[in-house]
Amino acid sequence: MNLGLPEIVLIVLVLIIFFGSKRITDLAKDAGIAGKELKKIKKEYKEASKEIEKVKTGGGVFKDA
């Protein structure tokens, strides 16, 4: 399903009518914040996964004495 310019303009107009321009800007701001948080969580998860793999392979902090 491809959306062309007329369809996108129609969707934006309906959103502005339905929510109002102030609410649209608030929603866009909140979506940006949520995206930033998701990126942060993804990075932390990736780092934790690397640490776990490091420990499993014996290269981590918990080496047997």
C-alpha angles and dihedrals in degrees: 000000000000123000117212128200095269092054093048091049090050092050091049092049092050090049092050091049093045100043105017126237095273092054092047091057090048091051092049091049092049091048089053092051091048091050091051091051091048090052090050092050091048091052092048091048092051091050092048091049090052091050092050091049090048091053092046092054092050098252096106137094095274102073118157114249 
